[in-house]
Amino acid sequence: MFIDEAKIRVKAGDGGNGCMAFRREKFVPRGGPSGGDGGKGGDIVMESSERHNTLVHFRFNPEHTAQRGRHGEGSNKTGRDGDGIVLKVPVGTIVYDDETGDKIFEFTQPDQSFVIARGGRGGRGNARFATSVHQAPREHEEGRPGEEHVYRLELKLLADVGLVGYPNVGKSTLISRISAARPKIADYPFTTLEPNLGVVAVGDAKNEVSFVVADIPGLIEGAHAGAGLGTQFLRHIERTRLLVHLVDVSDSSGRPDVAKDVEVILGELASFGAHLDEKPMIMAASKIDAVNKDKLAALKRYCKKHKLKLYEISAVTGKGIEELKYAMAEEVEQLREKYLQQAAERIS
């Protein structure tokens, strides 16, 4: 099960009340105020973890409440602080305030942590109010309430390369050939109902380049308006550095115009926004083992006209797979270096 959205309600612990007490012991009949402070309420912290890859645990457990602080006691005893809660989320999770829609935090690396609800401060006991002219205070404070929020969590997969294209063009088969991922593969549309991730390694041990590939469920014309699976999974390629667009050049697709196929997918990417249509793209002529030569020729003309790199592949026979892997690795490395240079320029 792949869950990429969830709504949660969090309530940090309330602070404990301050105590009003006076010291009454043998031989100390008027020992003065001795009410201790209340304990602080527990915080709720969210932390990114590589051991989690979905938000399913929030779908079935949406409410989280931290422990309140204990009340203060006599003899200047401070109440114990309430226990906090740590909520684990996958890397790539974005936290939004459900009421305002504001982005609160974005987890981009493992082991990042952020306090999403702060516990209330404990109230002061009456010992805190004693002065030279007010030696028997009866004032004491109640604990402050802990923060309470409703958040919307959205998960965007972190991948270097995103595979896009019509349903049944061979995306799942390709990712199973180039990585250890084992997605569901079948001869009918929309076999992939959730994104699949695979790690691809290219080169020898000394010069190895590894990158993450995401297989995005197939798009069709009108997806931006809700047709097919809609655009619910396109958010997962917002962070990718490179897109690989697979085009079926066999007769199995039933669509004779490959140029139109490409334009439709590009149109859906543009309609989604987030500058997906501006990302670097490599074209792949899929199912070359059962090629329709007219389709392949038309796709070559289209790629030449638009200055797009084209690779002929067959995920079934393995033809062209190595060339495509190395091309993806080279492109990803260049884009990574470009990103680091831009980051260095921003800092300087």
N, C-alpha and C positions, 0 to 999 in steps of 0.2 A: 504494500500500500504506500502510495506517495502522497503526502499531504504538504502543500506548499503555502497554505494560508491558515491562520487560526486567530481566534479572538480570546483574550484572557482578561480576567479581573484580578487585580492584586490589591491586597490590603496589608500595609506594614503594621507592625505591632504598636499599640498605644503605649504611651509612657505610664509608669506606675505613679500613683498619687504620693505626695509627700505626707509624712506622718506628723501629727501633733501629739507630743508626749512630753512629760516632765519627769525628771529623775527623782525617784522616791526610793531611797535605800536607808538601811539602818545607819544611823548617825549622820545621814545626809538628807534631812527632811525637805530641804529646799535646794535641790541640786540644779535647778534651772531647766530650760528647755532641752529636750534630747531627741526630738523627732528627726528621723533620717530622711534623706531624699528618696524619691521613687526611682526605679531602674528605667533605663532607656528601652524603648520598644525595638524589636528586631527589624533589620532592614531586609528588603528583598532585592537580591542581586541576580542579574542575568549574565551568563558566561558562555562564550562560544566553545564548542568542543568538536573535535574531529571524529568522535565516536558516534555522533548523531548526524543523520542525513535527512531527516524529515521532521515535521512538526506534529506528527500524529499523537505524541504523548500529551500535547496541549488540547487536542480536539476532544479527548475523552476526560480530561481533567483541567477544566478551564479556570477554576478559582483557586487562588493561593493566598493564604493568610499567615503572616508571621506571628510569633508569640509576643504577647504584651509583656512589659516590664513589671516586675513585682513591686508592690507598694513598699514604701519605707517603713521602718519599724523603730521602736523606742531604743534607747541607749545608742543613738546616732548610727543605727544600722541602715545602710543604703540598700534598697531593694536590688535584687539580681536583674541584670539586663536580659531582655527577651532573646530567644534564639532566632537568628535570621534564617532565610531560605535562599538557596542557590538554585536557579533554574537554568538548565543546560539547553542550549540551542545550537543548531548547525552553523558552521561558517557560511556567511552569505545571508543571514537573517537581518531584516530591517524592521525596526520597531517604530510604529506610528501611534500617535495619540488618536484613539477612536473618535473622540468628540470633535477635535479641531482638525484632524488630518495631518498635523505637523509631524515631520520625521524627528524622532527622539534620538535614535542611535542606529548605527549600521556596523555589523560585525563582519570585518573583512579578513581577520586573521584568527588562528586558534588561540585560545586562552585569554581572549579579551574579556574584560568584565565591566559592568556598568550597573550602578544602583538605580533601579527603576521605581523604587518606593522607599522612602526614608522613614525609619521608625520615629515615633514621637519622643520628645524629651521628657524625662521624668520630672515630676513636680518637686519643688523644694519643701523640705520639712521645716517645722517652726524653729528649729535650732538656727537656721540660716537668717532668721529675722531678728535675732537678739542683738541689741545695741546697749551702750552704756546707760541710755535713758529709757530703754524699753526692754527690761530684763526678763519679762515673762510673756513673750509674744504668743498669741494664739492663732496667728496667721499661718496658713500652709497652702500649698498649691496642688491643684489636680494635675495629673499628667496630660501632656499634649497628645492629641490624636495622631496616629500614624497616617501617612499619605495613602490615598486610595485612588486607583486609576483603572481605566479600561483601555487596553492596548490591542492593536491589530498587528499581528506578526505576518510578515511576508518573506518567503524564502526565494532567493535568486541563486541558482547554482553558479559556482565559480568554475568556469572552464575557459580554456584558451581558444578552442575551436568549436564552432557550432555547425552541425550538419542540418541543412534545410532542404526542402524540396517537397514535391507532391507525395501523397501516400503511396507506398509500394514502389518507390524508386530504388530501394536497396540500402537505405540508411542503416537499418538495424543489422543487416548482413555485413555491411562494411565495418561497423564498429566492432562486430564480433570477430572480424578477420584481423584487425589492426590492434586489438587490445584483448584483455581477459574478460571484458564484459560479455554477458550472455543474455541479451534481450530476447523477448519473444519474437519469433519469426514465423510468418504464415502468409499464404497467398490470398489475402483479402485486405481491403482498405482499413486504415486505422488499427492495425495490429498493435502499434505502440500507443499506449494510453497514458504513459508517464515518461518523463525524460530519463535517459540512461546515460551514465557516465562511464568512460573508459580511459585508462592511462596508457599512453602510447610512448614507447621508448625507441629511439633511433640512434644508430651509431654503436661504436664499441665502448668498452668500459671507461676508457680515458676521455673520449669525446662524446659521451652520451648526452643526448638531448631528450628530455621527457616533457610531455604536455598532456593536458586533459581535454578529451573530446566529449561533447554532449550531443546525443542523438535526440533531436527535438521532434515530437509527434507531427505528422504530416499536415501541411497547409493545403487549403483549396481556395478557389476563387470565392470571395465573399467572407473569408474567415474573420476579417476585421469587423464584420457586421454580425458575427455569431454563427456562420455556417460551419458545418463539420465540428471540429473541436474548438473552433473560435481561435482567439489569440491568447488563451489562458496560459500557454507555455512559452510565448515569445519573450516574456520577461527574463527567461533563463539564458537568453543569448545577448542581453543588454551588456553584460560584462565581458563577453568573449572578445578576443583580439582579432579573430579571423573567422570568416564564414566559408564553408565548402558547400556549394550548391550542386546537388545531384540531379541530373536530368536523364530520364529514361529514354534511350534511343532504340529500344526494341519495339516490337508491335504489340507487346502485352498491355501497354498503358491504355490503348484505345484513343489516344489524343495524337492526331497527326502533326500538329504544328508545335514543334519544340520551342520556337522563338516566342510563341504566345505563352507557353508554359513558364518560360523564364520571366517574361514580363509580368505574369500574374503573381508569381512569388515575390518579385521585387516590389510590386504594387502593394501587396499585403504587408511587407516589411515597412514600406514608407507610411502606410496608413496607421500602423501601430505607433509610430513615432520613435522617440529615443534614439534617433539617428541610425537606426539599424541598416537602412538602405545605403548609408555612407561608409559602412565598414569594408575593409579589404575583403575581396572575394576571389575564390578559386572555383572554376567550373569543372565538373567531372561528368563525363558521358558514361552513364551507368549501363550495365547489362550489355557490354560490348560483345559478349559471347553469342548473343542472339540479335546482332545489330541489324537495323534497317538503314541501309546505306544512304538513302535520301535524308532521313532524319539526322544522321551524323553529319552529312555535308551541310545541312541547313544550320546545325548548331555551330559548326566550325566557322561558317560565314558570320554568324551572329557574334561569336567571341572575337573574331578578327576585327569586326567593325567597332566593337566596344572595348577593344584592347584588354580582353580577359584571358588569363591562362587557362588552357583546357587540357585535361588529362583523360585518356580513355581507359576505363577500368572495368573489370568484372570481379565482383566480390565472390562469385561462385568458383571461378577457375583461378583467381589470384592475379590475373593479367593486369599490369599497371598499378597494382596496389603499392609496391615498394616505391615506385617513382612518386606516387601521390603522397606517401608518408614522408619522404624526404623533402618534398616541396612544402608540405605543411610545416615541418620542423624548421626549415630555413626561414619561412615567412614569420613564424612565431618568434624565432630568435631575433629577427630584425625588428619586429614590433616591440619586443621586450626591451631591446637596447634603446629604441626611440622613446619608449615610456620613461626609462631611467634618465635619459638625457633631459627630457622635459621636466622631470621631477627635480633634477639637480639645478636646472635653470630657474625654476620657481623658488627654490631655497636661497639661491644666490641673489 
